[in-house]
Amino acid sequence: MVGSPKNLVKGLSFSVDFYHNAVDGIIAGNFKSILAANAAGQGAGFVPGNAATINPNAPFAAQIRRLANGQLDSSGTFAALPGFSGAVLSDNLNIGSREVSGLEYTVTYVLSTQDWGRFKWVTAANQFLKVDQTAGPGTPAVSYLGQFHSTTGDALSPGSIPRWKGNSGVIWTWHELTTNLNLNYVDHYQDDPLFVLSPALKAFYDSGATVANNPQYAAFLATPAALAPRVGGIRNIASFTTFDLQFTWNFKDGNAYTKGLSVSLGANNVFDKLAPFSAGAFNDNYDTRTVNNIGRFVYLNLRKQF
């Protein structure tokens, strides 16, 4: 949808675009599909948390290694494939799928004056409405909307999906001078839960509990992770806003050396803001796919047209 309400505000225009994209055949490991089919075929006698009730004849049981307590065992190898170590015997296949939809907004306003030059305001934003993904047949669709998932724990992860991203800027042109001021914004989003303490473990940590002084903490650590999760808590990666500024002088008249010459002086991230901390990005401590941690960057640019 594109609009230009001339009768309301002269020089104002806007556009709203809806997009939808569905992709099948994404390369993914089929271990999730194997585990999902195995779980679905356990039968009526299966009791979650009770290893004795696991059905040895459930689908793909021969391709799954488990410990005595029922948890996955990644320490050994499979007789059918001696060189393969891991808990699930699987391959990478074209079995994943992804569905993405969203809206893109653009608003532009132009104002020309006789004495103060020309002003142009442009604001653009992207709003994700849906980012669903399946790892393979038999697995449920998982929403990544407003979340960050490291590829360390989820090889098929699309990375970080903030609900909102956008920028807004003004360009002022007056004689030979052009000034650009731009605001960049990334909305807050949920950190990778695999790297965030569970509420129960965080409560023990905040209280200063140790195995020696707190029997409940000792009992918690002795309980299988499936029944007493250590991770899976919720924390948000903070929103990130930066400003960029640039001044350009265009030499329109002059000798052969200055004709067609433009000189720009600018700074990205003027206020030297650092990227927000992300627990899931354990290599760099910030989400390198979405933001950078360069800080303030000042530059001088000379351009000559012949």
Secondary structure as UniProt FT lines:
FT   STRAND          2..3
FT   TURN            6..8
FT   TURN            10..11
FT   STRAND          12..29
FT   HELIX           31..40
FT   TURN            44..45
FT   TURN            48..49
FT   HELIX           51..53
FT   TURN            56..57
FT   TURN            59..60
FT   HELIX           61..63
FT   TURN            68..69
FT   STRAND          77..78
FT   TURN            79..80
FT   STRAND          81..85
FT   STRAND          92..112
FT   STRAND          118..134
FT   TURN            137..138
FT   STRAND          142..143
FT   TURN            145..146
FT   STRAND          147..148
FT   TURN            151..153
FT   TURN            155..156
FT   STRAND          164..174
FT   TURN            175..176
FT   STRAND          177..186
FT   STRAND          189..190
FT   HELIX           193..195
FT   HELIX           199..207
FT   TURN            211..213
FT   HELIX           215..222
FT   TURN            225..227
FT   STRAND          236..237
FT   STRAND          240..250
FT   TURN            256..260
FT   STRAND          261..268
FT   TURN            270..271
FT   TURN            282..284
FT   TURN            288..290
FT   STRAND          297..304
//
